[in-house]
Amino acid sequence: MDLLAPLSGIAAVVVPVFLIAALGFGWKRAALPYDSAFITTFAINVSTPCLVFSSLARLTLGGEELLTMAAASIGCMLLAGILATPLLLLFRLPLRVYLPALSFPNGGNMGIPVCLFAFGETGLGLAVLFFAALAVLQFTVGPALAAGRTDFRQVVRTPVIYAVALAVTVLLTGIQPPQWVTNTTTLLGNCAVPLMLFSLGVALAGLRMQGILRSLGMSALRIVLGFVAGLVIVQIMGLQGTIRGVVLLQSTMPVAVFNYLWALRYNNAPEEVAGMVLGSTAMAFLALPLLLLAVM
């Protein structure tokens, strides 16, 4: 019974993530109706910002802890990029194609659900904070790396940034929002996790892997770099407990689907990045039980 308890806990985390993503994958393969534009727009502009606000506003963390989590999140992404750069230069691979994919993990539609199931509401709030910092970098540094310039208009049109600012204001001032605001954002935010996972499955069903060996190699590199970067950051910052677990999980997530969208937009070998999204996601699912054993 003692041996089965950890396995049961891991299954409780992995199985819901896998099944909802698999439902989206099968839905797309079956050519059932799916309005990608509506769902993506709704998730980005409504449900995810509401999830960010409602989750962060319920946290009992102080300002110092919020800054610690944000710094850890940014540190993981920067360190992964720093570690990846010499390797890409050594093998003469274009930085504009591969560096964003190796730097930015899927902290949204995979990382948030995993942390929720692994650490409960506290893990959800911390994972959302990690994702908020990730979103800021991904909508500034990400396009800059892919296109060679920064689009500040994209930044100011990102609702997640304003949700983070409002939630942090609530936390630091102690002002309680009206109950109707809390209930509304909670209800809308509850849509975000299943929509993220379902959309992930749909996105993966539409990708095609080309250059299989290189894609698999780069996919494995993303998982390894993310774990190493997360491990270094939690050691340097002396993080323990749930914060340590969330940082390690989020940092080790596979290539974010947004990296594929940027590659497609700027014509940076989108098929290569698509292969990395697909390959690293499959590897992350396989590695997740071992990773959960290490952090839970």
Buried (B, 14 or more C-beta within 10 A) or exposed (E): EEEEEEEEBBBEBBEBBBEBBBBBBEBBEEEEEBEEEEBBEBBBBBBBBBBBBBBBBBBEBEEEBBEBBBEBBBBBBBBBBEBBBEBBEEEEBEBBBBBBBBBBBBBBBBBBBBBBBBBEEBBBBBBBBBBBBBBBBBBBBBBBBBBEEBEEEEBEEBBBBEBBEBBBEBBEEEEEBEEEBBEBBBEBBBBBBBBBBBBBBBBBBBBEBEBEEBBBBBBBBBBBBBBBBBBBBBEEBEBEEBBBBBBBBBBBBBBBBBBBBBBBEBEBBBBBBBBBBBBBBBBBBEBBBEBBEEBB
